[in-house]
Amino acid sequence: MRSDIQIHSSTSFDSSLIRQFTCEHWGDEFVVAHGVIYYPHQLPGFVAKDEKGSILGLATYTLDPPNCELVTLNADPPGMGIGTALVSFVINAARKAKCTRLWLITTNDSINALAFYQKRGFLLVAVHPNALERSRKLKPSIPWVASNGIPMRDEIELQMGLAS
Ligand SMILES: CC(C)(COP(=O)(O)OP(=O)(O)OC[C@H]1O[C@@H](n2cnc3c(N)ncnc32)[C@H](O)[C@@H]1OP(=O)(O)O)[C@@H](O)C(=O)NCCC(=O)NCCS
C-alpha cells in the first residue's frame, strides 16, 4: 500500500466524512443486506486516509461473537492494496472480540469483489436467490442492473473461519 495512506479505527470525528463516502459509494447514507438496514457511520470501522485526510477506503463491521459481519468494504482508488489491508484490520478486531467467523453478504453482480474475497480466503457458503427484492422494499434506489450490465438479483454469503 502507498506509504502516505494510513488506516485507523473510525471515530465520531469521521462520522460526517463516512456518511458522505457511503452516499458516494452506496447511493445513500445506509446500506441493506439480508433484510437489515445499516448506517455505516454508526458502525465500528476502519478508514484509510491520504495525507490530506481524505477517505480512500472504508470497512465497517458488526461484532456479535462468535460472528463478525463485514458490512461494507470500499476502496477508491481500487487495486492499491487498501481493501486487503482493511480486511486484515477487521480480522484482527474480530479475533480480539473472540469471533471465530467473519462473514459478509455481497450481490451476484459483484464479480470483482467475489474474486477479491475468494483470493483472500473467504468461501462461498450460500446464495439467497432474489434477496434484492426484499432489499429494494427498504431501499428502492438499489439499481436493477449493475454498471457491468449484470442484473442485480441475489445475495451471496461468504465466510472465513477465524479460529487460530
Ligand atoms: C473489492 C474492493 C474492496 C477491493 O479493494 P482493493 O483495494 O481494490 O483491493 P486490493 O488492491 O487490496 O487487491 C486487489 C484485488 O482486488 C480485486 N479487485 C476488485 N476490484 C478491483 C479493481 N477495480 N481493480 C483492481 N483490482 C480489483 C482483484 O481481485 C485484486 O486481486 P489480486 O491482486 O489478488 O489479483 C474494491 O475494489 C472496491 O471497493 N470495489 C467496489 C465496491 C465493492 O465491490 N465492495 C465489496 C462488495 S460488498
The ligand as an SDF file (V2000), in Angstrom:
LIG
                    3D

 48 50  0  0  0  0  0  0  0  0999 V2000
  -13.4280   -5.0190   -3.8480 C   0  0  0  0  0  0  0  0  0  0  0  0
  -12.5460   -3.9220   -3.2600 C   0  0  0  0  0  0  0  0  0  0  0  0
  -12.9860   -3.5860   -1.8530 C   0  0  0  0  0  0  0  0  0  0  0  0
  -11.1030   -4.4680   -3.2150 C   0  0  0  0  0  0  0  0  0  0  0  0
  -10.2600   -3.5000   -2.6350 O   0  0  0  0  0  0  0  0  0  0  0  0
   -8.9310   -3.0600   -3.3980 P   0  0  0  0  0  0  0  0  0  0  0  0
   -8.2110   -2.0620   -2.5810 O   0  0  0  0  0  0  0  0  0  0  0  0
   -9.2800   -2.6830   -4.7840 O   0  0  0  0  0  0  0  0  0  0  0  0
   -8.1450   -4.4440   -3.4130 O   0  0  0  0  0  0  0  0  0  0  0  0
   -6.5910   -4.6570   -3.2900 P   0  0  0  0  0  0  0  0  0  0  0  0
   -5.8760   -3.5900   -4.0390 O   0  0  0  0  0  0  0  0  0  0  0  0
   -6.2290   -4.8620   -1.8760 O   0  0  0  0  0  0  0  0  0  0  0  0
   -6.4270   -6.0280   -4.0080 O   0  0  0  0  0  0  0  0  0  0  0  0
   -6.5910   -6.1050   -5.4410 C   0  0  0  0  0  0  0  0  0  0  0  0
   -7.5030   -7.2270   -5.6900 C   0  0  0  0  0  0  0  0  0  0  0  0
   -8.8250   -6.7410   -5.6970 O   0  0  0  0  0  0  0  0  0  0  0  0
   -9.5610   -7.2640   -6.7450 C   0  0  0  0  0  0  0  0  0  0  0  0
  -10.2030   -6.1360   -7.3730 N   0  0  0  0  0  0  0  0  0  0  0  0
  -11.5010   -5.8900   -7.2090 C   0  0  0  0  0  0  0  0  0  0  0  0
  -11.8530   -4.8100   -7.9020 N   0  0  0  0  0  0  0  0  0  0  0  0
  -10.7300   -4.3430   -8.4750 C   0  0  0  0  0  0  0  0  0  0  0  0
  -10.4600   -3.2580   -9.3300 C   0  0  0  0  0  0  0  0  0  0  0  0
  -11.4440   -2.4450   -9.7690 N   0  0  0  0  0  0  0  0  0  0  0  0
   -9.1830   -3.0320   -9.7150 N   0  0  0  0  0  0  0  0  0  0  0  0
   -8.1900   -3.8700   -9.3090 C   0  0  0  0  0  0  0  0  0  0  0  0
   -8.4010   -4.9330   -8.5110 N   0  0  0  0  0  0  0  0  0  0  0  0
   -9.6650   -5.1700   -8.1180 C   0  0  0  0  0  0  0  0  0  0  0  0
   -8.6870   -8.0770   -7.6140 C   0  0  0  0  0  0  0  0  0  0  0  0
   -9.2060   -9.4140   -7.4800 O   0  0  0  0  0  0  0  0  0  0  0  0
   -7.3020   -7.9430   -6.9840 C   0  0  0  0  0  0  0  0  0  0  0  0
   -6.8950   -9.2290   -6.6900 O   0  0  0  0  0  0  0  0  0  0  0  0
   -5.3920   -9.6910   -6.9460 P   0  0  0  0  0  0  0  0  0  0  0  0
   -4.4840   -8.5320   -6.6720 O   0  0  0  0  0  0  0  0  0  0  0  0
   -5.2310  -10.7790   -5.9660 O   0  0  0  0  0  0  0  0  0  0  0  0
   -5.3820  -10.1280   -8.3590 O   0  0  0  0  0  0  0  0  0  0  0  0
  -12.5430   -2.6230   -4.1230 C   0  0  0  0  0  0  0  0  0  0  0  0
  -12.1010   -2.9210   -5.4170 O   0  0  0  0  0  0  0  0  0  0  0  0
  -13.8950   -1.9380   -4.1580 C   0  0  0  0  0  0  0  0  0  0  0  0
  -14.1680   -1.0360   -3.3810 O   0  0  0  0  0  0  0  0  0  0  0  0
  -14.7800   -2.3160   -5.0800 N   0  0  0  0  0  0  0  0  0  0  0  0
  -16.1120   -1.7020   -5.2090 C   0  0  0  0  0  0  0  0  0  0  0  0
  -17.0160   -1.9570   -4.0060 C   0  0  0  0  0  0  0  0  0  0  0  0
  -17.1810   -3.4070   -3.6870 C   0  0  0  0  0  0  0  0  0  0  0  0
  -17.3450   -4.2460   -4.5780 O   0  0  0  0  0  0  0  0  0  0  0  0
  -17.1300   -3.7300   -2.3770 N   0  0  0  0  0  0  0  0  0  0  0  0
  -17.2140   -5.0860   -1.8870 C   0  0  0  0  0  0  0  0  0  0  0  0
  -18.5580   -5.6780   -2.0740 C   0  0  0  0  0  0  0  0  0  0  0  0
  -19.5160   -5.5630   -0.6360 S   0  0  0  0  0  0  0  0  0  0  0  0
  1  2  1  0
  2  3  1  0
  2  4  1  0
  2 36  1  0
  4  5  1  0
  5  6  1  0
  6  7  2  0
  6  8  1  0
  6  9  1  0
  9 10  1  0
 10 11  2  0
 10 12  1  0
 10 13  1  0
 13 14  1  0
 14 15  1  0
 15 16  1  0
 15 30  1  0
 16 17  1  0
 17 18  1  0
 17 28  1  0
 18 19  1  0
 18 27  1  0
 19 20  2  0
 20 21  1  0
 21 22  1  0
 21 27  2  0
 22 23  1  0
 22 24  2  0
 24 25  1  0
 25 26  2  0
 26 27  1  0
 28 29  1  0
 28 30  1  0
 30 31  1  0
 31 32  1  0
 32 33  2  0
 32 34  1  0
 32 35  1  0
 36 37  1  0
 36 38  1  0
 38 39  2  0
 38 40  1  0
 40 41  1  0
 41 42  1  0
 42 43  1  0
 43 44  2  0
 43 45  1  0
 45 46  1  0
 46 47  1  0
 47 48  1  0
M  END
$$$$
